[in-house]
Each structure stands twice: as structure tokens, then as C-alpha cells.
């Protein structure tokens, strides 16, 4: 039982360290590394309070589908305008 508590405390301490590291990545705008670090944090201590914060932040960093559709639609309209103007 004592070993489990010790391991749990160590995992939470490591998760807090990863969270502090993620703050620097977030401030620098390195979201790719931030996502990888959050996944590592979630694997280390999934039931800690920083894991909850990491899950929320991962949800906020997801790519919105409407943004992809809007970009693809704009590209199609741009190409279509060139085709019509050259025809």
C-alpha cells in the first residue's frame, strides 16, 4: 500500500513538472510540442488535477472542422474565379 501511495505521489509530482514545462511551450506558441507533452502528462497521472487542466487545454487546441471547410471553400472559389476569368 505504501509503495502505491509513493508511486502515486511521484507520478503527480512528475505531472506537475510536465505541466510547468507545458506553460513555457504554450507561451512560446509551440502547440505541436504542447499536444505531445499533454498526452505524456495524461499517461503519467490521468487522475491528477493537472491532467484535468491538460484535457481541457487539449480540447481547446483541437482544429475546428468549419475552419478546414472554410479554407477549402475559399480555395475552390479562388480557382473557380481564375477558370471563369480565363475562359
N, C-alpha and C positions, 0 to 999 in steps of 0.2 A: 504494500500500500504506500509506503514512504517513497519507494522508487518511482511509483506512478505520479505522485504529487511533485516530486523533484523534477521528473521529466516534463510534466505539465507546466511547471513554473519556468523551466528553461525554454520550452517552446514559446511560451508567451513573451518571455524576455527577448528571444530571438525575433519574434513577430514585431515587437515594438521597435527593435533596431531596424528591421526592414521597413517599417512604417516611416521612421525618421529618414531613412535613405530615400524613400519614395517622395518625401516632401521636397528634397533637393531636385529630383528629376521633374516633379510637377512644376516647380518654379522655373526650371530651365526650359520647359516645354517639350521634353523628351518623352512623349506619350507612348511610343513603342516600347521603350525600356520600362516605362512605368507599368504598362499592362503585364509584361513578363514578371516584373517584381511583385505585383499584386497576386498573380497566380502562385508564385513561390510562397508568398505570405499566407495565402489561403491553404496551401498544402501543409505549411508548418504548424499553424494553430487555427483550425477552422472555427473554433468556438470562442475565440477571444473577441474583445471589444474592437480591436484594430481590424480584425477580419471583417466585422460588420461594416466598418468605415471603408475598407478596401472594396467590398462587394458593391456598396453604394457608388463609389467612385468609378468602378468598372462599368456599372450600368450607365453612368453619365458620360463615359467616354466611348460608348458604342456609336457606330456610324448609323445615322438615320437613313432609312430606305428612301424617304422622299428626297433627300439631298442627291442621292445617286440618280433617281429618276429625273429630277430637275436638270441635273448636269447632262445626262444622256439626251433629254428632250431638247435642250439648248443646242447641243452639238448637231442633232438631226435637223433642227430648223436652220442652223447656220449653213450646213452642207446643202440643204434644200434650196436656200436662198441663192447660193452660188450656182447650183444647177439651173435654176429658173433664169437667173440673170445672164448666163452664158448660152442659153438655148435660143 
